[in-house]
Amino acid sequence: MIQGMTKKEVREKKRREQILEAALTVFSENGFHNTKVEEIARVAGIGKGTIYEYFESKADIFKSMLLSIMQKYVEAIEGQFDTSKSSWDNIIGMVDVIFNMLESQTKIHRLIMLEHTVSLEEFTPLILKERAKKIGIINKAIIHGQQTGEFNSDLEPTIVAEVIISSIESVVGTRMIMEQEIDLQTMTEQLQAVYRKILNASP
């Protein structure tokens, strides 16, 4: 049992995660418009009515799924911060996590960029909040690198962190929208070279 949770709460948490995993599969394959709640229920191995015990609508499932993905993203990036490592290794680890998640979930990330069915006015604050968390984690790693003398101390860490996140979003995002083939390994190496020069990190 998860500490601090009753058996009922644990059961409900697992069922909710089960539905979101199924939703990720179905939305990734069909997009928002062509996805039916019945199909999500079928993939999850439950009845359609059960889904409505946890979510109000298909849009609610979609939003919850995206938020779950973004939160896992943030947790994975934060897990790379380790003061026993060099600050450059921390940055590299964080960038690798971002690219690995993009590679493993290309379809859903393309869907996020192209989907206009969910109210952006309602959902944008959630996206920006999670994005700010990613920037904050990278910002922390940069500050640590400045304190240890690894990175240029004249740089504004928040701006550099923003540049790192924005460059990945721009370079990868554009190719996803255009459905161009993406060589993530080469792209990662090239962007890392740019970040190294910006931070003045030793090879």
N, C-alpha and C positions, 0 to 999 in steps of 0.2 A: 504493500500500500504506500502511496505517496505521502510523505510526512505532512501532517496538518490537514489532510483531506479525508473525508469519510468514504466508505466503500461506494456509496451512491455517487459522490462527486468524482471519484476516480473512474467509475464506469461511464459517467456522462462525458468526462474529458476524453476518454478513449474513443467513445462513439463519435464525438465531434471531430476528433482527429481523423477517424476512419472516413467520415464524410468528406472532409477537406482533401484527403489524399485521393479519393475517388474523383472529386471535383477537379483536381489538378490534372488528372489523366484525361478526363472527358473534355474540359475546356481547352486543354493543349491540343487535342486532336480536332475538335469541332468548332472552336471559337465560341464566343458568347451567344450570338444569334441562333446558331444551329444546335446548341446544347439544350437538352430537355432534362428537367429534374428527375424524370423517370429513369433516364439513362444513368445519371449520377447514383441514384438509388440502386440500380441493377449492379453497377460496378462495385458499389459499397457492400452489396449483399444484404440490403435491408429494404423495407417497404417505403414507398414514397411518403406515406404519412409520417413515418419516423423522422424524416428529414425536416418536416415542418415543425417538429417538436424542438428543433435546435436553430432553425433559420426561418426567417419570415418569407423569403422569396429567393429566386435564382440570383438576383442582383446582390442580395445579402450574402449568399454563399460565395459569390465571386469576390466581393469586397473582403470577406473574412479570409478567403484563401490567399489573396494578395497580401494582406496584412501579415498572415502567418509566414509567408515566404520572406517578406521583408524583415520580420523579426528574427528569423533563423539566419538571415544574411548578416544582420548586425551582431548577433551572438557569435557567429563564426569568425567575423572580422575581429571582434574584441578578444576572442580566444587566442589570437596571434600575438597579442601584446604581452611581452615577457621581458622584464628589465634585466634578466640574466643574459639575454641575447644582445647583439649589437642593434642599434636603432635602425640601421639599414636593413638588417634581416627582418626586423619587425615590419617595416614598410613593404618589403618584398613579399612577406607572408600574407599581409593584408591584400595586396594587389593580386596575388595568386588566388586567394580565396574568392575574390570578386570575379575573376576570369573563369575559375572552375565552376562557379555557380551559374554564370552566364552560359558556359558550354553545356552544362548538364540540363539546363532548362531553357534552351534557345526558343522553343515554340511559345512558351508562356511569356517570356520576356518580349517577344515580338508582339504577342497579343496585348500585353500591357501598353505598349507604345502605340498600337493602332486602334485599340478599342475605345469607342466613343459612346457606348451604350450606357455605361454607368456614369452617374452625375459627377463630373470632374469637380464641380463646385463643392460637393460634399466630400469627395474622396481625396482631393489634392492636399488638404491639410495633413492627412495621414501619411501620404507619400513624402511630403516635405519634412514631417517630424522624424520619420525613419531615416531619411537622407541626412538630416542634421546630426543624427546619432552617429552615422558612419563618418561624417566629417569630423565630429568631435573625437572619435577614437583615433583617427589618423593624426589629428591635431595633437593629441596627447603624445603619440609616438614621436612626432617631429620636435615637440618641446623637450622631450627626454633626450633626443639626439643633440639638440642645441646645448643642453645642460652638460652633456658628456663631451662636448667638443667635436662630435662627429658631423654635425650639420652647421651650415652657415647661420651664425647667430643674428645676422642682420635681417633675415627673412621674417615676414609675418606668418607664423605657422598656420593660422586659420585660412589665409589666402592660398597657401601652398596646398593645404588639405583640400580646399575647394577645387583647385586646379586639377589635382589627382582624380577626384571623383568626376568632375565635369568632363575631363578629357576621355575617360573611359566611357562615360555615357554617350558622349558625342561620337567618338570613333566607332565604337561597337554598335551603338544605337542606330546610327545612320545605315550601317551595313545590314543590320537586322531588318529595318523597315524596307530597304531596297531588295531584301532577300538575296544579298550577295554572299558568296562563299567567304567564310571567315577563318583565317589561319590564326587562331588564338595564340599559339605559341610564339609566332613571329611578332604578332601585335604586342604581346606581353613584353617580350624582350626589347622591342623598340621603345615602348612607353617607359619601361624601367630605365633605359639609357637616358631618356629625357629627364625623368625624375632625379636620377643620380646627378646630372649636371645642375639642375635647379638647386638641389640640396647641398651640392658640393661635397658629396659623399665619396670616400675613398673606395676604389675598386677592391 
